[in-house]
Each structure stands twice: as C-alpha cells, then as structure tokens.
Amino acid sequence: MKRIFLVLVILTMCSSAYGGGKGESGAAFLKIGQGARALAMGEAYTAVADDLYASYWNPAGLAKINAPQLGGMYNLWFQNIDTQYLTFATPAGDMVLGGAITMLQIKDIEEWKDEHTYSGKFNSSDMAITLSCAKQVIAKAKVGANLKFIRAKIKNESASACAVDIGGLYHPSSINGLTLGVSLQNLGTSLKFKTEGDSLPFNIKIGCAYRLFEERLIVAADLNSPNDSDMNIRIGTEYTYSIDQNNSVAIRAGHRGGADAGKFTGGCGLRTGRFQLDYAYLSFGNLDDTHRVSIIKRF
C-alpha cells in the first residue's frame, strides 16, 4: 500500500506541468468548493475528507462512509450568480459509490457590440455530473476516483469536456491520529467553444490532518498547486463538542493562501441524529463576503 500511495504522490509531482504552465483555465465553476464544513476549515480538507462531500475534495474519503448519505448546498454568489450542488453516496459491497451534480447560472449578462451599442442581455450556465467510486484497500489506506462530464453554455454556444479526479488517504501506523491525503482534480480534456479551447482548472492537492483528544479536535493543512495560479497553502481546524451520543456541535476556522491570501474563514455545524447542518463564512475582500449552508442526511 505504501507503494500505491507513493505512486499517487509521484503522479501529483509529475502532473504539475499539465495545462502548459500557469495561465487561464476554463470551467472556473469547478473551483467553487462544496460542503460548508470544508469551506469553514479554510478548504484544508484533502486529508480530513470523511463524508459525502469528499467526492469534491478527495474521493478516497468516500470509503469512510458506512451508510447511505444525501447532501446539498446552495450558494448565492457574487453578482447574482447562483450555484447548486446535490450529492449522494452509498456503500455497495466492499466499495462506496456516489454521484453529484453541480450547476451554475448567470442571468442577465449585458451584451455590447462596442462601447456605444447595447444589444440586449443573455444568460450563461455550467453543469458537471460526477460519478464516484472509493474503496478501502487495506486497514490503513483508501483510494477513490471521480469521472466527470462537464457542459458549459454561453448565449447560443455550448462546449463539453470530460475529466477524472484521483485521490488517496493513508494513516501511518507510526503516528496515531495522523492522516495523509493526496488528490488530483480535473485531469481531462479541454473545454472548447467552436475552434478555441481552454484547459480545465487542474489542481494537485497534498494534505495532512491530525486528530487529537479522541478526535474532538482536528488540525489540517493542504498544499495546492493549480495550473492557473500560484502554489498556495490552506490551513484549518475544527473542534467538536458532543452533547450526547446523537447530538453534537462544532466550531471551525481556517485561512486561505494563494489568490485568496489573507482571507479567513469560519463557521459552525450542528449534528442531531442522522441530520447535519453546516454553515461557513468566507471573506473575498473587494468581492464581498459569502455565506454557505450545506446539509447531510444519513440513512
């Protein structure tokens, strides 16, 4: 298993040249994080991933699920941009299977033929359908993968692409409570409108998480190497207080580097029985702040 994990790490290093270096990428909506818990922790979730939102951050984390889960998140973003995310995951034999759909709509975009001629308004939309599979290969390691079908539409033009995500989790025997994670996101074809195409927002993520005090406290960090911006570090923490066996509350905080440098995150969560509600606050400076709410229903 150590060899398998090493191969994943080597792949992340070798893939840093994907997309021809730093530059613009298409399908930017794929970079919008999903799940308020992960967002409140500064997006340092590669090694934490342990619920159905793992399909976005590190599909290997889906292997931790032992019962069906259904979740969703709605996000009213900047400038009347709406995003919706619906996901599910369920154990199936010795694997965990899942799926998700991501949608983004931008309405009433003004069109100008030149600086003096206004020609009306149009809409834009993006959608991605994700199929996931994860498996625990040995007691200390898990692997997972996503297959994505992506479609974008601007006015009367449309484009499509396919991509895969690959992830792994490893729990070193020598350090109790430590988890290491690696994830390759959006490795696939270009998104092409007519004759011109843009590479997808490929990202390499390497993370670690340390669980303390009977896992009540989690401290995590991620190293990101995207193909369209500089390498950056994300850090986050979560403390969970158990009210009783079926009810708990959590507080979270984090910090994002890179393009979001200096931006803090925070949030909280409530779990009661089989239902979980999470909230995240994210600062985007001049672009204003955003508030995210996500839910999980366990069956």
N, C-alpha and C positions, 0 to 999 in steps of 0.2 A: 504493500500500500504506500510505503514511503516513496517507492519508485514512481507510482502513479501520480502522487502529489507533486513530486519533483518535476515530472513531465509537464504538468499544468503550469507550474511556476516558470519553467523554461519557455513554454508557449507564450506566456504573457510578456516575457522579455523580448522574444524574437518578433512578436507582433507589434512592437512599438513603432515600426516603420509603416504599418498599414495605413493606407489613405494618402501616401506620398508626403507625409510630414504635416506640420501644423497648418491649419487653414480652415476655410469654411466647410461645413457639412450640411447635408440636407436632413429632413425629418427631425428637426430640432425638438419636436414634441416628445420624442423618445427619451430626452434628457430630463423630463419632468418627473421627479421622484414620486413613488407611490407608497402609501401607508404612512399615517401621521406619526406612528411610533418611530419609524426610521428617520423621518424628517426632523422630528424634535431632537433626535440624538445627533444632529449635525450631519446626517447621511452616512455616519460611520457604522454601517450595518452589514458589511460583507461577511464578517465572522460571527455576528450576532444572529443572523437570519434563522428564525425558528418558528415562523408562522407562514400562512399562505402568501403574504407579501414578499416572501423570499424569492418568489418567481421573478420579481423585478431586480432585486439586489444580488442574489446568489442562488440559483435554482437548486443547488445542493441542499440548502436549508429545508426544502420541502420534505426531505427524507425524515425530518424530525416529527412530522405530523402523524398522529396515531388515530385520528378520527376525522370525518369529513368537515370541511370548513368552507364558509361562504363569506365574501367580504366585498366592500366597495368604498370608493372615495369620490367626493365631488369637490371641485376646486373652481371657484370664481377668481380667475387670474387677472392679469393686467388688461386694461383697455377692452373690457367686455369679452375677454377670451374665456370660454368655458371648457373645462376638461372633466371627463368622467372615466372612471375605472371600475370594472367589475371583474371579480376573480373567484375561482373555486379551486379546491384541491381535495383529493380523497385517497386513502390507501387502497391499493389494488394488488393483492398478493404480497410479494416481497418488494414492491415498488410503491411510489406515490405518484399519481397522475394529476395534472391540473390544467387549467386554461384561464385565459384572461382576455379582455377586450378593452382597448384604450381608445378614446375618442376625444377630438379637439375641434371646436368650431370657432371661427372668427367671422362675425357678421358685420355687414355694412361698411366694407372697406371702400374708401373713396378712390375712384379712378380718374386720373388726369392724363389727357393726351399730351399736354405740355403745361407749362406753368400758368397758362391763361385759360385753358379749355378743360372744363369739368365735364365728364361723360357719364356720371352716374355712380352707382355702388354695386359691389358684388360680394359674394361670400367665399370663404375658404374652409376646408375641412381636412382632417387627417384621421386615420384609423389604423390600428395594429391589432391583429389577432395572434395570441400566443398560446402554444401548446407546450406543456411542461412534463418532464419525467425526472424522477430522482430515486436514488437507491442507496441504502447503506451497504457498502461492500465488505467492511469489517467493523468491529465494535468501535474503532477509533476514527473511522473515515467514511465520508459520504460524497457522492458525486451527483451532478444533475445537469440537465440541458434544456434549453428552450428552442423551439422553432417558431419563427415569426413571419407573418405575412403582413406587409405594410402597403398602405394605399394613401395617396395624397391627391387632393383636388383643389385647384385654384381657378375660379371662374369656370370656364368650359374645358380646361385642360386637366388631365389626370396622369398620374405616374404610379408605378408599383415597384416593390422590391421584396426580397426575402433575406432573412438573417437568422443567425443562431447565437445563443448565449451558452457558455460552458462554465461550470463552477465546481469547486471542491471545498470541503471542510475537513480539517484534521485536528484531532485532540491529542497532543503529545502526552505520552504516559509519564514522562519525567516531571511535568508541571501540572498539578491538579488545578482545574478551573480555567486553563488556557485553551483557547480555540484559535486556529489559524484558518484563514479563508482566502480564496482566490477566485476571481470571476472575470471572464471576457465577455463584454457586452456588444451586441450589434455588429457582429462579424458577418458581412454579407455583400450583396450586390448593390450597385449604385441606384439612386432614385432618379430616373430620367424623364424629363419633360421634353417631348419632341426629340431633338438631337443632343441636348446638353444634359449631363447627369452630375449629381453631387454624391459623394461618398456618405455613408451613414455615420452617425456620431459614435464611432467605435471607442471603447473605453476599457482600459486594463485596471482592475482593482485588486489590491492586495491588502488584507486586513487582519487585525488581531483583536481578540476580546478576552477580558479576564473577569471571571465571576468570583465574587467574594461574599463572605458572610452568608453561606448556604444559598448563594445565587441571588440574594436580595439586592446586591449592588453589582452593576456591570459597568466596566470602563472599556471603551473601544476606540480604535483608530484605524483609518483607511488611508492608503496611498493610491491616488488616482493618476492615470496617465492617459488623458483623452487625445484624440487625433486632431482636435480643433482648438485646443488651448493648452496652457502650460500645466505641467505636473503640479499636483496640489495635495494637501493633507486635510483630512476631516477627522475631528475628534468628538466623542460624545459619551454621555454617562446616563445611567438610569438607576433609580432606587425604588424598590417596590416594598410597600407595607401591606402585609396580609392581615385583613380584618378577621377573617375566619377561613375555614377550609375552602369556601366557594367564592369569597369576595376579597378584592384587593384594590389598592390604588397605587399609582406610580407617578413620579415626577421625573422629568427628563430635561437635559440641557446639552448644547453642543456648539461647535464652532466650525465654520467652513472656510477653507482656504481657496486659492485659485481665483477665478473670476469673481467669486463672492467673498474675497478676502475681507476679514474684519467683521463678517456678518455672523451674529449669534442666533441661535435657535433655542427654542424651549417648548415645553408642553407638558401634558399630563395624560393619564389614562385611568379608566375605571373598568374593572372586570367583575361581573356579577353573574355567577352561574356559568352558563355557556355563551354569554353575550359580552362583548368587549367594545368599548367606545374610546377612541383616542383623539386627542387634539394637538395640533402643532402650530406654533407661531414662527414665521420666517421673515427676517428683515432683508430687503433688497435695495436699501439706500434710496436713491432718487426715483426708483421704480415703485416705491411704496412697499408696504408690508403685505403679507398674505397670511391667511388663516386656513388651515386644512383640518378636516374632520374625516375620520375613517371608522369603519365598523368591521367586526368579525363576529360571525355566528357559528358556533361549534355544535355539531350534532352528535 
